[in-house]
Amino acid sequence: MPRKHGSRRAVQAGEGISQDNEKAPAAAGARSDAGVRWNPLFAVAAVALGLITSLNTLAGGFAADDSTQILNNTLIKHLGNIPNAFFTSVWAFASTDIVFATDTYYRPLFNVLLMVNYAIFGSSAWGWHLANALIHSGVVYLVYLLLREISRDEWVACISAVLFAVHPVHSESVAWISGITDPWMAVFALPAVYCYWKYSRGGRKSLLIGSAGFYFLALLVKETAVAVPLFILFCEAWYFGNSRPWSERTRRAAGILMVFAVPSAIYLVMRYHALSGVLFGSVPLYPLADAVQTIPLALIKYLGLMVVPSGYSYLH
């Protein structure tokens, strides 16, 4: 009997230690190293910083392509043209001597945004700049949500969102009205990654389908959203796959990519139809060899500007 009581005490003691260990991460997450307790308003502060640091753009006007793409764009001046945005290119309204010999820009949801903005603000530049600032602030919050899910740490997510909110690298995309394509794409691309990340941890297939849906919307804003399935492939093959055999990783990654192949195929069909058979342009703007040699230099330059944000210019 004493031995049984002793065993029971040991088990109870072990359970107490286990419970304490389970509580420890939560307690650690509630405070930073400096002892500051986490408050959800800190995340709101990150969003507010994104807005406050962008409000100086409201004094600006239309610049560069804005005069052509907004002020002289007959397509965006009527909301009734929204369906047409899905069947034409971005520059369909313009003559070929204004832009490129071959127009390869298919971004229907970008055109829809322009139409909505024009219906609200007309030719008042401050309203367009306000819309850009609000979209940027929304992206800041999405960055916070995604990094909180990835890191499982409120502080890491919030500090990262603050840095994202105020980093000068976003100046062009926020201050230049026509440059909103990247933040607008991020409004859909970040939820796509967020849903995938939740799926990878919980296994709910509806999340994977939701991720593919957001990815499709991101493609309709800007073609560079194709980076989303590439990022997911990296996660499946290496980030999440270290504990699984290579054959299992390959099968799982192939299955997920098949899901993303559906919206990709639909997008390519829509793009092919809208551009009258041109998917990627028959005449490249730059020779392939020159472009390939420029990529390493561009990567080094932009990574450097990310770390030391000094020396930015209107055009690099």
RAJO-V827872 format. One line per field, one symbol per residue. phi: phi as a letter, one per 20 degrees, with the letter a starting at -180 (. if undefined). psi: psi as a letter, one per 20 degrees, with the letter a starting at -180 (. if undefined). burial: # if it has 24 or more other C-alpha atoms within 12 Angstrom, else .. Layout:
BEGIN
phi = ???
psi = ???
burial = ???
END
This chain:
BEGIN
phi = .gfffffffffffffffffffffgffffffcefeneffcgfffffffffgfffdffffeedeclfgfefdfdeffeebffeggffeccefdffdfffeddfcededbffffffffffffedmdefffffffffffgfffgffffffffffelcffffffffffffdfffegffefegfefgfffffgdffffffffffffednfffffffffffffffffebfffffffffffgfffcfeefedffffffffffffffffffffffffffffffelneecnecffcggffffffgfffffffffffecfcnfbgce
psi = ghhghghgggggghhggggghhhghghhhhqrhijppqphhhhhhgghghggiihiihirbpqcihhghfhjohhijphijghhhijrrhkhiqqhihdqhookoomghghgghggghhgicjohhhghggghggghhhghhgggghhhghkoggggggghgghhipihjgghghogijihghhhhhhgghghgggggghhhjohhhgghghghgghhhigphiiihghgghggghhggijhjqqhgggggggggghhgihghgggghggggghjliogjphoqhqqgggghhhghggggghhghhgnmpjqrgp.
burial = ............................#........#...##########.###.##..##...#.####.#####...#..###########.......#################....#.##########################..################################################......#######################.###.###..#...........##..##.##..##..##.##..##...#.....................................
END
